[in-house]
Amino acid sequence: MPLTALLAALLSGASALLCETVWARPLALLVGDTVLAVGLVLSVFFAGMALGAWIVGSLAPRLIHPLRVCAGFQIAIALLALFSLPLLGVITDLHLSLLPVLGRGANLPLGLTGASLALLLPTALMGGTVPLLVQALARGQWCDQTSPAARLYAWNTLGGALGALTAGLWLVPVFGLWLTCVIAAALSLLSAWLMTRAQPPERIGTPSPEPPPGSNTPPPLTLGIVAAGAGFTMLGYEVLWTRVLSGVVTDSAASFALMLGWVLIGLAMGGWLAARLDFATRWAPLAVLQLLTGIAAGSAGLWQSSALLPISTVSHWFGLTGMAGGMLTEALATAALALVPSILLGIHLPLLFAAWPGKASGQRWGHMAALNTAGAIAGSLITALMLLPLLHMRGTTLALASVNIALCLVILLAMRRGHRVGSAVILLGWAALIAGVLLVPVSPPLAPDNRLLDRREGLGATVSVVEDSGGHRRMLVNDRYVVGGTGGRMLEMRQALIPALIHPEPRRIFHLGLGTGHTAGALARVPGVERLVTCDNIPDVVHSAHEWFGETNLGLFDSARVEVVVADGRHWLASSGEVFDLIVIDNLLPWTAGAAHLMTREHFEIIHDHLAPGGLACIWLPLHQVMPDQWMMISRTLAEVSPHQTLWLARTEPETSIGFIVSDERLDLAHMLGDPRFQDPALRDVFDLSLIGGPEDVFACLTSSGVVAEDGPLSTDNWPVLEHMGLRAHHTDLALHPDLIGSPAMASNWAQLTLIRESASEAMRSSLSAEVNPTGARIWQRWQSVTRLTEAIAGIIRGDEQSAMQVLQSLEEDPEHLMGRQTLEWTLITLTHGEQWEIAVALGERAREIFDLSPDAEVAWATALLQTHSTYRARRTLQRVLDAHPDHLGAAWELIRALVIDERRDEAQELLEETQRRHPDNQRVQRLRIPRSPE
């Protein structure tokens, strides 16, 4: 077989996967970034491949020069790749303009039609490539053997793996979508040139004889079932593995590229093995392969789903740090799950081809590949839309493995012999899988003092609700990302009130990112609001917010003014004919693939176009999840769309948010000085929860009145660089400092905020007329207090102990600053966690002279006392906390320890038994035993 033909197949596969990776992004924008929509539209890609394989395979035997035709296909693919992005852009614009007229129910039909117009032709050409290559290279009895077809299949699939990996990990982040399409076109043209050079000297198109009949020749119907079933399980497993790993890897485009890359590498290795192995019969091995695939995939899936650990934890264990270390760990975790089953499935197609009836090699491969791809479409959709929501991850693992075992049974029945042995093996394998589902425990990663309240495995994500020992609830997506909780309600409500109070009278509000509903609930309580649309693209997030946070999100779901929408927020807003006075985009994790669509110039233009005259838009970012170059890029990008921009700080703690508020007109904040909303009884409880006592607390959050970044690159749909930057930041810094202390990125963030505030101080003081205006003087004092706190927080993160006293000094100068009090308590708790006992004792001592500490802060101070041998004072403090809060587990835990240190073991045992009665579900407490007194 000519090497040039194999290289042509390699380049063809690479080009196809580069195009698929690029097209996935605009397709998500076409119909909305939800699992159902994207899954249906991507099925158009596979449908085109199946259609092309069937039609071209049927025509291949009639072609005199199939390699030349294949070269023409590659040239056409190159041209279509160059025009694909502009075409998809036009289709998307037309789609969004028609939706307000036709209604949102037309979204998927319109999207499928548009995707078909754009993709069916190039994908059909891609699907016809391998049948033409197989037809061209078949000579003599080659069509009866696996070697030529298997080699072509292996090289083409290996090219696909290289295309998926390079696109997801390098080309798209570095060069953008358009240049990646150009590279894909260049590879197609190079593949076409190699095909012309690989033209064999012998006559092409000679029919080859059918495989000789015999007892091992399978019926065509059975072959079709096995081909479709192999495709069904392959794509089903890929969907399942993506969900299993969502609680382990970073859920980014790079993570998906690793998954797809390993699957394709496994298929290529399977093709290579099929070419090397000389099976006496090609039929019996298929039964064994199906059985082994079910066992391998089932075992790996059960193992992964029973012991989920975040990739950052595993990287830390093995000392793999930085971007390279993090991605290497992700790659190893993905390979452990997907590689072996993919290799086994990769052997199937060459063996099926060898047994497939028909005279012409291209026709046989085309028909077989078409059925296999059709099964793949069904497998991906059924797994995502039916199996995962109904059976969850472990049940879906069993279901897909059962399909493999059922296919094994189909093959054994078709062989007309070996029924007893085969049936016994099948029953044994099935029993092992069922035993694994029933016996292997599910262990979602939880902190020792947390308990699981609810866990829902839906279409796009796993949504969990957990409760800690203090009674605070949190909502997690994929067991990793906290999207809100009762402990962070103050921050979430401030993210609503700051932009809502800056606007003089918002009547219509759009909010993206429901989470727990605390932000939306506060927005709905603002006087004058007539309509609030709050949007989230994960259905189970909406369900959990209603069921578990209904009491804390201020009755959000009972308000007639509120519409809760389950949809992709960008797509919903773009296809809406409404305009809003206020648009609030909630915290976005930069490295997640879906969030990347929300931080581009094109999305900011959509927001701008849907603002009413005088309207404001606010984009919040979690400061503890980004680095300065990221939020400065967002500032630059926003400046390209909106002429006026201000930067706001939500609160003075590391786990805070920064907000960019943009408008067409310069902000006039004078209305807040006499704003009656600060005195409105309907908002009084919300202000108390948000630690907002008056306009000075809102003014103090203003950090910059202008763009905070110099010239540099922008974030666009064509170049989603923020996603890659966020992933790099996560692996190189943020994941290594879960408590944020010692993080260079966090220290840089707060140092940058301090510099920005200091540079704006003179303008701020002048605008307030602080020298002659009492109200301005009060606001100026609070603004200075927050500036000092930002400087102190930067020092604490760097490890400067003296910065802790700067927090105290700020509070002594402004004792009414409620946010300053909370910052001081955070500092005390942080010092205790960092085992800086002496300074924690001193800080707590002076802080208690100014105000009453919260129970958590009291426990932190008592812990520091205990470590500095002030056991008596620690016991008194802890006992006082327990008297007021009997269920406070932290206070009970530390008091038990203090009693043991003082040799008061009977009292410690009595308290332990009481604590165990109060916390029956806490395994850490239940396992605790009081040590005996030494003899």
KANORQUI-V515112 format. One line per field, one symbol per residue. burial: b if it has 24 or more other ideal C-beta (glycine too) atoms within 12 Angstrom, else e. Layout:
burial = ???
This chain:
burial = bbebbbbbbbbbbbbbbbbbbbbbbbbbbbbbbbbbbbbbbbbbbbbbbbbbbbbbbbbbbebeebbbbbbbbbbbbbbbbbbbbebbbebbeebbeebeeeebeebbebbbbbbbbbbbbbbbbbbbbbbbbbbbbbbeebbbbbbbbbbbbbbbbbbbbbbbbbbbbbbbbeebbbbbbbbbbbbbbbbbbbbbebbbeeebbbebeebeeeebebeeebbbbbbbbbbbbbbbbbbbbbbbbbbbbbbbbbbbbbbbbbbbbbbbbbbbbbbeeebebbbbbbbbbbbbbbbbbbbbbbbbbbbbbbbbebbeeeebbebebbbbbbbbbbbbbbbbbbbbbbbbbbbbbbbbbbebbbbbbbbbbbbbbbbbbbbbbbbbbebbbeebbbbbbbbbbbbbbbbbbbbbbbbeebeeebeebbeebbebbbebbeebebebbbeebbbbbbbbbbbbbbbbbbbbbbbbbbbbbbbbbbbbbbbbbbbbbbbbbbbbbbbbbbbbbbbbbbbbbbbbbbbbbbbbbebbbbbbbbbbbbbbbbebbbebbbbbbebebbbbbbbbbbbbbbbbebbbbbbbbbbbbbbbbbbbbbbbbbbbbbbbbbbbebbbbbbbbbbbbbbbbbbbbbbbbbbbbbebbbbbbbbbbbbbbbbbbbbeeebebeebbebebbeeeebeebbebbbbbbbbbbbbbbbbbbbbbeeebbbbbbbbbbbbbbbbbbbbbbbbbeebbebebbbbbbbbbbebbbebbeebbebbebeeeeebebbbbbbbbbbbbbbbbbbbbbebbebbbbbbbbbeebeebbbbbbbbbbbbbbbbbbebbebbbbbbbbbbebeebbbbbbbbbbbbbbbbebbebbbebbbbbbeeeebbbbbbbbbbbbbbbeeeeeebeebbeebbebbeebebbeebeeeeeee
